[in-house]
């Protein structure tokens, strides 16, 4: 329940839900309000990063890049600062992957996909759900570059992991990529992925 969350966690979660529901304008408004009232570096880094994602979805490249720089700057200040409990999980891998996804959303697919790949590579195996989400981001970035075969590999790994751990939101992320994969029916692994994602929806 939202009422049981710390105020910044509630705000961050509300913004994340707005982005998930394809309402980045609401997410940006919420996050701009939150970041102006937050002083802890770890929390500011996470809020700036989520703001950047919302701004990227809106196509606002200058503000998005400003928010990405602010996220990195605040993250660099986190070492001596104990993170608030609600964002203690936030690490360099999260910064890399979400920065990469923001860049992909802005059309900078090469640099963005590279950051996503590096973040996934260093992600702790214990964070299985996060890995499934990040793999879906990588699949999307690879599709944007026309690498449907590599994208199908990342998407299949994401879908399999999501089904194994019971993470329906991650399954939905892959299912949203179906129309883009359908444009590459002969790429290696795509037919199998389409079949598996269709079966996951039944």
N, C-alpha and C positions, 0 to 999 in steps of 0.2 A: 504494500500500500504506500502511495506517495506520502501520506501524512507521517509515516514512520521514518522517512529518510531525512538525512541532514539537508538543510536548505540548498547548498550548492549541488549536492548529489541529485536532489529532486529537480533542480533547474537543468542540470546537465542531461538527466534522463529525459525530461520533457523535450528538450531540444533534439536529442537523438531520435526520439519517437517521431518528431515532426519531420526530420530529414528522411527517416524510414518511410513515412507516409507521403513522400514527395511534396513536402511543404517547406522548402528550404528558407523561404522568406520569414516564416514564423520562427524557425530555428535560429536564424541570424539575429532576429530581434531579441529573443530570449537570451542568447549567448552574449550579445553586446551589453545587455543589462547586467548579466552575471559577472563578466570579466571586469567590468568597471568597479565592482564591489568585492573583488577577491584580491588578496595580497600574497598568499602562499605561492611560491614559484611553481611547484608541481601542479597545483590546481589551475593556476593561470596558464601553464603550458597546455594542459589538456583542454581547457575551455577555448583557448586561442586556436588549437588544432581543430576542434569541432566547428568553431566559427569558420575557419578556412574551408572546411568541407562544405558547409552550407553556402558560402560565397562562391565556391567553385561550381556548385550545382546551379547557382544563379547566373553563372557566366561572368562574374565580377572578378576578372583577373587581377587588377591592381590591388584591391582590398584583400583578395585571397592571399596573394604573395606577401602582403604586409602582415597578415595574421600568421602565416607560416614562419616568417622571420621572428615574430614575437613568441611563437610557440617554442622555437629552437632556442632563442635567447633565454627564456624562462627555464627551459629544461636544463640548460647549462648551469643554472644557479641552484639546482635541486639537491646537489650532493650534501651540503651541510644542513639541509632543511628536511626534517622528518615529514613525509607526505601525510596529508589527512587520510584517515582510514578509507574514505570513499574512493580515493584515486591512488591508493598505495600500489596497485597493480601496474600502474602506468610506467612503461619503460622505453628504452631506445628503440626497440622493435616496433612498438606501437607508433612512435613518432615517425619512424621511417615509412611504415606501411601507409599510414593515413596521409602523410605528406605526399607519398607516391600516388595515392588514389586521387588526391586533390589535383595534382599535376595532370594525371590522366584525364580527369574531368575537364580540365582546361585545354586539352588537346596536346599536351606535352607527353606523349605516350612513351617515348624512348626513356627519358630520365625517370618518369614516374614508374614504369614497370620495373626498371632496375632497382629502385628503392624498395618496391614491394617485394621483389625477389630476395633482396638482402635481408629485409626484416623477417621474412618467413624462415630463411635459413638459420637465423639466430634465435628464433622463438623457442621457448622451453617446451619440451614434449608434454608437460603437464597441462599446457593451455590448449587443449584439443579443440574446444569450441572456437576460440580465437583463431586457431590455425585454419579451421574450416571456412570461417568468414574471410580471412586474408587470402586463402587460395581462390575463393570466388572473385576477389578483387583482381588477383593475378590473371585469372582466366579472362576477365573483361578487358584488362589492359593488353593482353596478347591478342585478343580478337581485334582490338582497335588497330593493331599493327599488321593484321592480316595473317597471324600465325595460328590458324585454327587448330592445327594438329597439337601444338604445344598447349594451346588453350584447353583443348578437350582433355588432355592429361591432367592439368591442374583442376579442371571442373570435376572430373571423375573422382579424383582424390578427395576433393571437398565434399562431394555428394556422399561418397562412401563413408567418410569420417562422420559427417552429420547424421547419417542414418544409424551408424554404430553407437553414437553417444546420445541419440535422441534430441537433435537440435533442429526443429522444424523451420526456424527462421533461416538457417543456413541452407536448408533444402530449397526454400523459396528463392533465395538469392540465385541459385543455379537455375531454377525453373524460369526465372526472369530472363536468363540468357538464351533460352531456347530459340527465339526468333532469329537471333544473330547466328547461332550455330546452324540453323536450318539453311542459311545462305551458303554453307560450306559442306554440302552433304557427302562429298567424296573425300574430305580430309580424314586422315588417320584418326580413328577413335570417335569420330563425331556420331556415326550411326549408333554405336553402342551407348554413347552418352545420352543421346536423345531417347533411346529405348528405356534406359535406366531412369532418367528423370521423369518420363511419362509414367512409368510404373510406380514411382515414388508419390505421384499425385493421386493415385487411385486407392 
